[in-house]
Each structure stands twice: as structure tokens, then as C-alpha cells.
Amino acid sequence: MPEVTGNLAGLKPSQLRLLERIYRRRVAPGEIVGAELATFLCECSTEVGRQVGILVDRRGQIDHVVVGDAHKLFLPDVGRLRAARGRFRGLRLVHTHLRGEALTNDDLTDLALLRLDLVAAILVESDGLAGLVHVAHLLPPGADADAPPFRLLPPAPAHALGIDCAELIRSLEDEFARTVDRVASTDTGTDRALLVHVTLGREHDTEGRVAELRELCRTAGVRVVGTVLQRRTDADPRYLVGRGKLETILLRAMQLGAELLVFDPDLTPGQARAISDFTEVKVLDRTMLILDIFAQRARSRDGKLQVELAQLRYALPRLVEKNTMMSRLTGGIGGRGPGETKLEVSRRRARERITRLEQQITELGHDRAVRRARRGRAGVPIVAIVGYTNAGKSTLLNALTRSAVLVEDRLFATLDPTSRRLRFPQEREVVLTDTVGFIRALPKDLVRAFRSTLEELSDADLLVHVIDAADARQDGQLEAVERILGELGLAEKPRLLVLNKADLIAPDDAERLMREHNAVAVSALSPATLLPLLARIEEALWREGHAPPPRTAATFSASPEE
């Protein structure tokens, strides 16, 4: 006979045998709970002085008998949700309430998070008999996103519920399926995401972080349906936001029909595992979102290898064994010994793949260095365009060199460096290189993977730092880029600040920003505004008539001209 689960401490053997007898009962498929079974549950609950519940499948078979305390139940792991769209878990929860209370927040949270068919609470009367039964079921996402995702039915006596349980569940699943299909048709295949931003400590730029997270989602092809904000002194070590807040977030996700939770700041491996175990909703964090964007955008072999390397490095500490009873493989000599678990094999293969990727990237870096060295011996200066992502770097490269590099109003449109020659009137020329955009808190695994791309910045004679003058977050973006350049050892590299999109701000504001930063104001879409920039570049490179010294093969590592 299946075991009784939950809070069994202190129960007598006779009480345990009484609870085990519940498994012998059955419920008619059309009933929520029969009057006889409801009375027996109340008798058991009165005997043990605790809530007693059952999980019933659609055939009327009792799958679990659960014991709680006087206030709530402790539900077991009920397995994974059925895969079909709009489907519930196929189990309904029927349990007792000893204190005459209706359905509690815990009951309704279990209903929503576990996607139960329905939940019912039987009130235990003072004489131990069954009283009114309170019932609730889920509702499909509606037009009112603030409405609760469940409906409370009018309470009724156990012997006169008058509800055809099987028909109710069937009609609800049909309505859920229609709603899912309707949402899918309007979203054109995009995932729906609920953003969760947690402000920790004294951080104050919440609005900027959330706006940037929304833009990352747009770039990744994810539709944002809502945002949840929380301010904490410190992150919860298990769930980042705390268990109670996480339950609220998951209820909100159900109300909005969200399939993704996107967290900012990044989750630790333990937090990601705990939240994933807590819900069926897919969980991402900011770094995972950026890596996904890079995976979509990578076109060259070098770029694809670097993205895969970053993904593997990020995923390696997050490879965990979901089931402690996993089979073991590749035993020891003669088949003896425990061998390796599937998890250990996965980790070993990931490490081996990381090693191979690093070797291939290094080889490609050497090939690029050789090609660049030939050009470097001619003493052609290198100018690298850097800046925050989507600041207009590629547009500026196209405008200065009359090129047709891909330009999009999205983050990280450029991953692979692109170089073009720029000729000046006095028979002088430079190599102008467009590089991958930066972003605040750039993932360390991504920086490490793209080190061969970013190393070219160290060999540039001049960095042209492009800022989006029309972005209200420009100060934070400027600080983020300067911080990353410092981390790359480029803090002392000569640079020229360029205020792009100056045509989108007032002339007085442009003048003020130019004075504050000793910058050049341009509009990459207006060639006439680029003349002062060309003059400043020429002045910086050929000051007093002296060009930068020629490079040798040993020191030159700038990006190849494409």
C-alpha cells in the first residue's frame, strides 16, 4: 500500500493505519469528493488534530494521502506537468480545514503553481462531521491582468456540491487551450516574458536597468508582458527574491500568460537550480539572455566559436544532477566500482569541448595576427570605434568609409570586427575598425571568450568612443565603457569622445556636453557633421606632423581589413 506523507511526527501507529485506510477509497470521476469520503477525511483529521488531504487523479484513484499541521498541508513532489498546451496536472487536491476557515492563500498558491485541476477544503464541524466545502479552480489569462488567476465557487455541503468535476475540468482545459492558441497567433511565435529586477543595497539606477533589460528582450525576440520590482538589502541566498515573493511572481506570470522569467541581477547556480525546481516556467537571467543574443547574431566561424565557449563556461557550474538515483555508466576495471554518473560525463565532455574551443580560437587569433602584421609594417594607423551597444558605431563606420556594414536598431548588431580604410586629403590613410559593443556588467565569460577580438583594441593608436547623446542614460553608459576599458588595461589609451545622434537633442545641450567631455558632436546620418571629427582624428594621429611608429609582426594584432 502507498505510504502516507507529510507531517507524521508524533502520530501513533493506530493513527497511521487509520490514514492508510484512505487509500482504499475511490472517488467517482464526476465528483469532487463523495459525502462518505468527506466524512471519513474529517474523522481522520479530528483524530490526528491536523489537516488531512488527498490528491485524486481523474479516474478517481487516490494517488497521495498527505498530513499537515493545524494550519496547512505539506504537499509532496507531484511530478512534472503534462506537456500538452492548456493542460492541468491531472490531480485535484481535497483536504480538511479544522478552524472553519475558507480556502487560504497557501491553498490558492498551490492551485496556481502546481496547476492542479482544482482545490477543495472541507470544513470540519465541532462534532467531527463534514461541513461546507469550498472549491476553487484556475481561470485562463484574461484581459484584466490584475485579476486573480482562479475562481472561488460558492461553498456547499459535501452531500450537495452539484458540480460535475469531469465536465468542469474538460471545459476549463478547452478554454485554456483556446487562450494559448489565441496568444500564440498574436505573438507570432515569440516567447512571453515577465521581468524580475531586484535592486540590492544602494543601487539607484533601477529605471535604467529595467529599460536595458527590456531592450535586451526585444533584441532576443522576446515579448515583455510585465515587470516585477523588489528592493532588498541583500539577495536571498536560495531564491534571490525570497520564497513568498517568488510565489507572488509566479502567480503574476500565470495571470499574464508568461512562459519565461528573466531575472536581473544574475542568478547564482544554486538560485537558478532552486527557482527552476520551484516552477515549470523557464528561468533565465541577464547573462543567459545576452549569450542567447550573441548566439543568434554570430555569423563568422570565430564568432560562433567564441559564443559557444562563453555558453559552455557559463553552463558548466550549472550542470547539476536532477535525480540522485541516476544510472551510472562506464564502470571501473572489469565493470567493478561506481563508475561515472551521467552528470560527471556531461561535465567532463563540457571541459573537453572548452579546451578544444580555446585551441581553435587561439589558432584563428594567430592567423589574424599574421595577416594584420603584413599591413602593419606599412605603418598605417589603427583607429578602433568603441562604445556602448547600439550607440551608432556601425552607422558611423559606414558614414566615414562609405561602406554597407549591417546596421540595426538593436543591441549587439555587430559581433565580428569589421575594418575599412579611411583616406585623408594629404595622402594619409587609417584603418577604421568597428568592434563589438559594450554593456554594463558585461558577462565575464563573454569577455574571456572574446578576448582575441578585444585584444585588437590594445594595438589601436586611437580609440573613438561613441556615445548616444540622445540617451538619458549616457552618463551610466559612459562610466560602464570606461570601466570595461580599464579592466582590459586600456585606461591610458588615447581616445576621442564622439557624441553621436546630436541632431536629436537641443543645440544648447549639445554644446554643454561637448564642453564637459571635450567631445565632438556629430550625426552619423548627416555627412556634413563629420568634418570636425575627421579633423580631430587627423590631429590626434599626426600631431606635429609625426605619424605613429610602424608596427612589427611581434607587436601588431589589430583586426584584419574586410
N, C-alpha and C positions, 0 to 999 in steps of 0.2 A: 504494500500500500504506500502511496506517496507520503512524504513527510510533511508535517505542519511546520511552517517557517515563521520568522518574525521574533517577537519578544517572548521567549519561552522561559526566561529565568524565573525561578520560584514556583513554577507550575507543578502540581502533584501528578504522579503517574496516572491517576484516575481522571484528572482533567485533560491530560494529553490524549488518553484513549477516547474521551468524550469528543474532543476536537477531531480526532482521526475519523470518527464515525461520519463526519460531514461529507467525506469523500464518497460515501456510499449513496448519497442523494443525487438526484438529477433534476434539471430544470427543463420544462417544456420550451422548445425553441421560440415559441411566440410569447413566452412570459419573461418579464424582467426577473421576478423571483416568485415562486409559489407561496401561498399563505402558510402551508405546513413547514416549508423550509425556512421561511422568515421567522416563524415562531421558534423553531429549533435553534436558529442562529442567536436569537435573543436569549434563550435559555442558556446556551453555552457562554454568551457574553456576561450574563448575570453571574454564572458560576465562577468564572475566572476574574471578573471585575475589570475586564479590558475589552477594547474594541476587537471584534472578530469579523474578518472579511473573507470573501471568496472571489476568485477570478474564474468566470464561466465562459467557455467557448460557445460558438454558435450552434453546436449540436446539443447544448445543454449539459455537457460534461464539465465537472469542476476540476480545473487544472491546478489551482493553488488554494490552500487554506492558510490564512495569514492572521497572526495575532499582533496587536499593537499595545498601546497603553490606554489609559482612560481618555486620552485626547485625540490620538491619531494612530494610523496604521504604519507599518514599516514594510513597504511592498518589495518583493523580490525582483531580480532581473527577469523581465518578461520576454527577452529575446528581441530580435530585430523586427522593424516594421515591415509589413507586407509591401512588395515592390510596386504594385500597380498604382497608377495615379488616382488620387482621391480615396484610397482605401484606408480603413481604420485598422487597428491591430487585431481585430477578431476576438477580443476579450472584453467583457464588461465586469465592472467592479461592484459588488454588493457587500455592504458592511453595516455594522451596527454603530449607533451613537448612544452613549449611556447618559448624557446630560441634557437630552432634549433639544440639542442644537440642530439647525438645518445643515446643509452642505457647507463645509468650511473652505477657506482659501486653499488649504492643502488638498482637499478633495478635488477642487476645480483645477488646481495646478496639475495634479496627477492626470486628470482627464485630458487636459490640453497637451501636456508634454509627452505623455505616453500614447496619445491618440487612441484612447480607449473607445469602445463602441458607445458606452455610456457609463455613468456612475450613479449609484443609488445608496442612500443612507436610510436605514430602518431605525426609527426611534424606539428605544427600549422603555416600556412603561414601568411604573413603580412596582407592579406585580410581576415583572419579568416577561410580559407578553409583548407582542409586536404592535406598535402604534402606527403613526403615519409614515409613509415612505416618500422621501424627497429624491427627485430624479433630475439629472441634467445631461445634456448631450451637446456635441460640438456643432458649430454653425460654419458654413463656408465663408471665406473672406467676402465682405460686402463693401458697399460704397462708403460706409462710415467706418473709417479706420480706427476710431476711438471706442467703438462699441466692443463689448466683451465677445470672445470667440465661442461662447457657449449660450445655451438657453436653459433656464430653470423651468421645469414643468410644475404645475400646481400639485402640492402634496395630496396623497390619497391613502386610504387604508390598504394594508398589504393584500387583503382579500378582494379589493375592488379597484385595482390600478387601471384597468380598462385600456391598456396600451398593448398593441401588437408589436412586440420588440423586434421580431424579424423584419416586418414590413417597414418599421421606422428606420432601422439601420440601412436597409436596402435603399430606401428613398433618399436618405442622407448621403450615402456614398454616390448615388447617381448625381445628386446636386453638386457634391464636391467635384466629381469628375467633369461635369459641365463647366464649373467655375474655373478649374485648372485649364481646360481646353480654351476657354474664352480668354484667360490671361495669356496663355501661350500664343494665341493668334494675334493679340495686340502687342506683345513684346517682341515679336519676330525672332524668337529663338534666344533672346538674351536672358541671362540669369537675373533674378531679382535679389537685391542685397539690402540688408539692414546694417548700417554703420554703427559701430560702438566705439566712441572715443572716451578715454579715461585721462583726465588731467591729474597729474601726480605732482605733489609738492607745490612749489611756487611757480610752476609753468603758467603762463598767462595768454599765450597766443592760441587759444582754443579755436577761435573762429578761423584763423589761417590754416591750422592743421586739418580741420574738418573740410574746408574748401579744397585743400590739396588732395585729401583722401577721395572726395567726390570726383575730382578731375582724374585721379588715377583709375577710379572705377569706370569713368566714361571712356578713357583710353583703352581699358581692358575689355570693353564691350559689355559692361555690367550695368544694369539699371538700378539706381539707388531709389528705394521706396520709403526710406525713413532713417532717422538718426537718433541714437540714444547717447546722452552725455552723462558723465559722472565725474565728480571731483573727489579725490582721495588723497590722504597724506602719504600713504604707501600702498603699493599694489597688494592685493590679496594673493598670497603665495600659491593658492590652489586654482582659483578661478579668475584672477585679475580683478574682477568686479565684485566678488563675494557671491555666495550661493543665492541669497534672496534676490539680489539684483539680477543675477543670471536667469532666475526663473521669470522675473518680470520681462527681461529682454526676449526670452523665448516665447512668452505669451504675445508680446508685441510682434515678433516675427510671424507668428501664426495669424494674427489679425491682418497683417499686411500681405500675407502670402509670400514671404521671403524664403528663398532656398539657400541663401548664403548669409553668414555673419562675418563681417570684416572688422577686425579689431585693430585699434591704434591706441597705445604703442604695441610693439611686437610681443607675442606670447612666448614664454619660455617653453621648452619641450614638455615639461610637466603640466603647465597650464593648458597647452594645446591638447594634450592627451586627456586631461580631466574634463575639459569642456566638450571634446568630441565624444567621450564616454557618456556625457550627461544628456546629449541630444542627438537626434538623427539629422539635424541641419548641418550642412557643410560649413566648416570653420576655416577661415583664412585670417592672416594678419597682413600688415602693411608690406613687409618684406616679401611674403609669398605673392602678393599682388604685383609688386614691382618685377619679381622674377618671371611671373606669367606674362607681363607686358614685354619684357625682353625676349622671352621665348617666341612670342608672336612676331616680334619685329626683326629678329636676327635673320639676315639674308646670306652673308658670306660664310664660308666654312669656318674661318677664325671666330666670327661672332657666335655661331651656333655652338662651337666647342666651348667657348668661354661661358655662355649661358648654361650649358649642361653642367659644367664644372661648378658654377655657383649654386645651381639647384641641388647637386649631389652633396656639396659641403653643407648646405642648409638642412638637407633632409637627413643626413647621417645621424646626428644626435636624436632625431625624432623617430627613428626606426625603433619601434617598441613591439614587444610580443603581446598581442591582444589576448591570447589564450595560453595560460600556464601549462596546459596539457597538450601543447602542440607536439606532433610526432617528431622524432629525432632521426637525423639522416647521417650517412657516411660514418658508420661506427668505426671503432679502433681496429687494431690488428686482429684478423680472424673474425671480425664482427663484434668483438667484445668492447665494453666501455660505452659511455653515454653518447659519444659522437658529438656532432654539431646540431644545434637547433636550426630550424628554418630561419630564425631571426639572425643567428650568427652567420649563416651562409649569406644572407642578404647584406649584412654589414661588410663581410669580407669582400663580396663582389663589388659593393659600392666603393670600398677603399681601392681595390684593384683598378676599377674604372677611373677613379680620381687620379691615380698615378699615371695611367695611360694618357688621360686628357692633358695633364700637366706636361708630359713629354711632348705631345703633339703641338701644344701651344708654344712651347719653348722652341721647337724646330721651326714653326712658322715665324716666330719672332726673329730667329737668326736669318731666315731667308729675307725678311723685310729689311733687316739691318744692312745686309749686303747690297740690296738694291738701292737703299737710300744712301749708302756710303758713296756710290758712284756719282750720284747727283750732288752730294755734299761736298765732294772735293772741288767742285766748281765755285764754292763759296757763296752759294745762293742762300740768303737769309730765310729763316723759317718763322712764320707768324701763325700761332695757334689761336683759334677762336674758342674761348671757354665761356661758361656761364650757366645759369640755372636752366633747367629743361624748359623748352617752349618759350625761350626769351627772344627767338628770332635769329639764331646763329646761322642756320642753313639759308634763310632768306637773305641775310647779309652776304654770305659767300656767293650766292647766285647773283646778287646785285653788283658786287665788286668785280666778279670774274666773268659775268655773262654766261653762267652755267645753268644747268637744269637739274640740280640735285633735288631729291624728293623733299617737299615741304608740306607739312600738315599741321593743323591747329590741334595737336595732341602732344602729350608728354612723350619723350623719348622717341620721336620720329626718326632720329639719327642714332644708330648704334655703331656702325662701321665708319671709321675715319675716312674723310674724303679730302683730297688735296687738289688744288688748282694753282696754275701760275698766274701771277698778277704783275703786269708790266707798268713801270713808271715812265714819265716822259724822257728822263735823262738816261735812257737805255739801261735802266735798272729794273730788276725784277725780284720778286719774292715768291716763295711757295706759301700759299694760304691754306691752312688745314682746319676743317670743321671736325669737332670732336663730340663725343657723347655728352649729353647734358648732365649736370649735377642736380641733386635734390637733397634737402635737409635729411640728416640721419641716413645717408646713403648706406645700404647694407654692406657690412664689412666683407661678406663672402663675395659680393659683386665687385667690390673694389679689388680684392685679391685676384679674382678671376680675370678682370680686365686690366691687370697691371701692365701687360705688354702693350695695350692700347694707350694707357695713361702715361707710360714711361716716355712717350714721344714728347710730352709737354716739357720734360726736363731739358730737352735739346733744342727747344724753340728759343729764338732770340728775343721774341716779344710775345706776350700773351695779350690778346684783345678780349677783355672781359665785357661781355654784352649783358646789359640789364634791361628788363622790361620797364620802361619809365612809366607806363600806364598802370602797372600793377601796384595796388595799395600795399602789398606785402614785400615790396622791393628791398626794404632795409633788412628784413629777415633773410631774404634770398641772397643778398649781397654778403651778409655775415656767413651764411651756410657755405657759399662758394669759397670765400676766403679761408674758412676753417678747413675745408677739404684740401685746398691748395697747400695750406700749412702742413696738413698730415702727409701730403705727398712730397714734402721737402721743397716746395716751390714758393715759399713765402718771400724770398728775396728776388724772385724772377721779375725782370722789368715787365710792367703791364700798362695797358692803356684802357681806361674805363669808357665804355660807349653806352649812351642812353638811347636805346632803340625805341621805336614807336613814339617818338617825341611829338608827332603830329596829333596824338590822341590826348595830349594834356595842354593846359594853358601855357602860352609863351612865358609868362612870369614864372610859373612853376619850373619850366624847362631851364630858364636862366638860373634860378636858385639852385637846382640840382647840379648844374654844370659848375657853379662856383663851389658848392660844398664838396664835390668829388673830383674837381679838376678834370671833368669829363667832356666828351664830345657828344652833342645831341644830334641824332640822325633819325631818318625814317628809311628803313631798308626798301620800302616800296617807292621811294622818291629819289632817283639817282642824283638830283641836284644837291641834296643834303649831304652827300657822301664826300664832297671835295674837301671839307675841313678834316674829315677822318683820314683821307689819303695823305694829306699834308702832315698830320700828326704822326702817322706811321712812318713816313719818309724821314721826318725829323728824328724820331726815336731810333731808327736804324742807321741813318747816315749822318748822325750829329757830327758837326765839324768836318764833314767830308770823309769820315773813316767808316768803312763797312765792317760788319762783324768778321772775325777771323775765320778762314776756311776750316772746315771740319776734316778729320781724318776718319778712316774706317773704324778706328778703335773707339771714337767718341760719338760718331754720328748714329742716331737711332730715330730720326723723325719719320713721320708717316709717308708711305710711298705716294707718288702722284698718280691719280687715277684719271 
